[in-house]
Amino acid sequence: MVEHTKPIAESNRFIVLDKYTKEWDIAESYQIESDLERELVQDLKNQGYELLRLNTQEAMLANVCVQLQALNNVEFTQGEWRRFVEAYLDKPGESSVDKTRKIRDDYIHDFVFDDGRIQNIYLLDKENIARNKVQVLQQFEQTGTHANRYDVTILVNGLPLVQIELKKRGVSIREAFNQIHRYSKESFNSENSLYKYLQIFVISNGTDTRYFANTVKRNKNSFDFTMNWAKSDNGLIKDLKDFTATFFTEKHIVKCSAALLGV
């Protein structure tokens, strides 16, 4: 049975877990990318993620509304929600850096409702992690300078905070790394894109899995910027199923998304 873990040490290249015991043998049946993606999504569903089906920015924004209303125990009118989006959530001219600072430091907004009452609206509940809703989205397509289709997105309270790009076994994960940077240039940061909220990228070919923070630092285009997930005996957790069982626990992914920032 999988033993849930906690980080006990961190370096520039990897994070160390106190322990990890897996309950499965590594399967050799999912060789192609589509099979790998299906396996990943099923594992996430088994861990409590809701599978989300939507295909437009408008639908994604509507889902954010539903999740933030549930998190904050409020109900926006159409006009109130529009004001919240324009004045705070997706303020015109904001960059991915602005969104990162919002997730880290400015995740509580004093909102004035139409009747004059003021209430704190939280993007994340960092005190009671279980109150945050985690969802998984496949093959979301978005157009900037080019049209791109993203493999697997993890959303927290409707906001896309983690992007996972996969390659079939035998293909170098550097290809997935390069693909993410191409998406960053072509569509992640397009106008009104909620993907500006992305905090973490994960790349995998099934047998080799790494992650890295969304950042504007100059070394972000270097593959050396990627990090491994590891156990206390220095054994790397590279297989995607093992990585998913530990890295993508709800408690860890919410905390990591709000802390592993490279502005």
Secondary structure by P-SEA (a helix, b strand, c coil): cbbbbbbccccccbbbbcccccccccccccccaaaaaaaaaaaaaaabbbbbbbccaaaaaaaaaaaaaaaacccccaaaaaaaaaaccccccccaaaaaaaacccccccccccccbbbbbbcccccccccbbbbbbccccccccbbbbbcbbbbccccccbbbbbbcccccaaaaaaaaaaaaaccccccccccccccbbbbbcccccccccccccccccccccbbbbbcccccccccaaaaaaccccaaaaaaaaaccccc
